[in-house]
């Protein structure tokens, strides 16, 4: 991606985060980027196009880091902890973007919604592949598959970070990410 386009997208993220989609203006994005309004139009046709592109740009950054973590030469436990912490840091940093996305989902084109589903599928596939690679070493139960484990993992993380970030619950009852990963890998029943 061209440097100027990235500059515009990163500036737009800050503007959308602060003012929301409807209150943001192309001129505000240009000012934030330190460029002229006409330069923004060299790369984007509309504010809506910028908004949708910021969603893909942000999701791509998130997915690239998950894929990088997956390729590290660490145990699955260490990788899952790193992915979980990345999810938390990413969610905290991009909370305004997520809130804007939820509030303004009705303005998204069908193409963008399909693209978001494809990104989610890429994340599921990357995590499922990781669990598949470790099935023998983890001695995963025969009635489970990597897709189900991926959904359990992402569900745990979503619930954990929703409480911490969205509902501002700082005390999670001493729950630590590492403990949650251990429960995922070891199960909840007494052996």
C-alpha positions in Angstrom: 0.0 0.0 0.0 1.3 3.5 -0.8 2.7 5.5 2.1 0.3 8.3 1.6 -2.7 6.0 1.5 -1.6 4.5 4.8 -1.1 7.9 6.3 -4.7 8.8 5.3 -6.1 5.5 6.7 -4.3 6.0 10.0 -5.4 9.6 10.2 -9.0 8.5 9.4 -8.9 5.9 12.2 -8.0 8.6 14.7 -10.7 11.0 13.4 -13.4 8.3 13.2 -12.4 7.1 16.7 -12.7 10.6 18.1 -15.8 11.9 16.2 -17.6 8.9 14.9 -18.5 8.3 11.3 -21.3 10.9 10.9 -19.5 13.8 12.5 -16.2 13.2 10.7 -15.4 15.1 7.6 -12.9 14.6 4.8 -11.3 17.9 5.7 -10.7 16.7 9.3 -9.0 13.6 8.0 -6.8 15.6 5.6 -5.9 18.0 8.4 -5.0 15.1 10.7 -2.8 13.7 8.0 -1.2 17.0 7.3 -2.3 17.0 3.6 -4.8 18.8 1.4 -8.3 17.6 1.1 -7.8 17.1 -2.7 -5.0 14.6 -1.9 -7.5 12.5 0.1 -9.7 12.4 -3.0 -6.8 11.1 -5.1 -7.0 7.9 -3.1 -10.6 7.7 -2.0 -13.9 8.7 -3.6 -15.9 9.2 -0.4 -15.8 9.2 3.4 -17.7 5.9 3.3 -15.0 4.4 1.2 -12.3 5.6 3.6 -14.3 4.2 6.5 -14.7 0.8 5.0 -11.0 0.7 4.0 -10.0 1.6 7.6 -11.9 -1.5 8.7 -10.0 -3.7 6.3 -6.7 -2.0 7.1 -7.2 -2.6 10.9 -8.3 -6.2 10.5 -5.4 -6.9 8.2 -2.9 -5.6 10.8 -4.5 -7.8 13.4 -4.5 -10.9 11.2 -0.9 -10.4 10.1 0.2 -10.4 13.8 -1.8 -13.5 14.6 -0.2 -15.3 11.6 3.3 -14.1 12.7 2.6 -15.5 16.2 1.4 -18.8 14.8 4.6 -19.3 12.9 6.8 -18.7 16.0 8.7 -21.7 17.2 7.0 -21.9 20.6 4.7 -24.3 22.3 1.0 -24.1 21.5 0.4 -22.8 25.0 2.9 -19.9 24.5 1.4 -19.1 21.1 -2.1 -19.1 22.4 -1.1 -16.8 25.3 0.6 -14.5 22.8 -2.5 -14.5 20.5 -4.8 -13.8 23.5 -2.7 -10.9 24.7 -2.4 -9.5 21.2 -6.2 -9.7 21.0 -6.5 -7.8 24.2 -4.0 -5.1 23.3 -5.5 -4.8 19.8 -9.1 -4.5 21.2 -8.0 -1.9 23.8 -6.1 0.2 21.2 -9.0 -0.1 18.6 -12.0 0.1 21.0 -13.3 3.3 19.3 -13.0 1.6 15.9 -14.9 -1.4 17.1 -17.6 0.8 18.7 -17.9 2.8 15.5 -18.2 -0.4 13.4 -21.0 -1.7 15.6 -22.9 1.7 15.6 -22.5 2.2 11.8 -22.8 -1.4 10.5 -25.9 -0.3 8.6 -23.9 2.0 6.3 -21.5 -0.8 5.3 -21.8 -2.1 1.8 -22.7 -5.8 1.3 -19.3 -6.2 -0.2 -17.6 -4.9 3.0 -19.7 -7.2 5.1 -18.7 -10.2 3.0 -15.1 -9.0 3.2 -15.3 -8.9 7.0 -16.7 -12.5 7.0 -13.8 -13.5 4.8 -11.3 -12.0 7.3 -13.0 -13.7 10.2 -12.7 -17.0 8.2 -9.0 -16.4 7.7 -8.6 -16.0 11.4 -10.5 -19.1 12.1 -8.5 -21.0 9.5 -5.2 -19.8 10.9 -6.1 -20.8 14.4 -7.7 -24.1 13.3 -4.5 -25.0 11.4 -2.5 -24.4 14.6 -4.8 -26.7 16.6 -4.6 -29.3 13.9 -0.8 -29.3 13.9 -0.9 -30.0 17.6 -3.7 -32.6 17.8 -1.4 -35.5 18.4 0.8 -33.8 20.9 -2.2 -32.4 22.9 -4.0 -35.7 22.7 -7.2 -33.9 21.7 -10.4 -35.9 22.4 -11.8 -37.7 19.3 -15.1 -35.9 19.6 -13.5 -32.5 19.1 -12.1 -30.8 16.0 -9.9 -27.9 15.5 -12.7 -25.6 14.3 -14.7 -26.2 17.6 -11.5 -25.6 19.7 -10.9 -22.4 17.8 -14.5 -21.2 18.5 -14.1 -22.1 22.2 -10.8 -20.2 22.3 -12.1 -17.1 20.6 -15.3 -17.2 22.7 -13.3 -17.3 25.9 -11.2 -14.4 24.7 -14.2 -12.3 23.6 -15.9 -12.8 27.0 -12.8 -12.0 28.9 -12.0 -8.8 27.0 -15.6 -7.7 26.9 -15.7 -7.6 30.7 -12.3 -6.0 31.0 -12.6 -3.4 28.2 -16.2 -2.8 27.3 -17.7 -3.0 30.7 -14.5 -1.6 32.5 -14.3 -4.5 34.9 -10.6 -4.3 36.0 -11.0 -7.0 38.6 -11.6 -10.2 36.7 -11.6 -12.2 39.9 -7.9 -12.9 39.5 -8.5 -14.6 36.2 -5.3 -14.6 34.1 -5.0 -15.4 30.4 -2.5 -18.1 31.2 -5.0 -19.9 33.5 -7.7 -19.7 30.8 -5.3 -21.2 28.2 -4.5 -24.0 30.6 -8.2 -24.8 31.1 -8.6 -24.8 27.3 -5.7 -27.2 26.9 -6.4 -29.4 29.9 -10.2 -29.4 30.2 -12.4 -28.6 33.1 -13.1 -32.1 34.5 -11.0 -33.7 37.3 -8.8 -36.5 35.9 
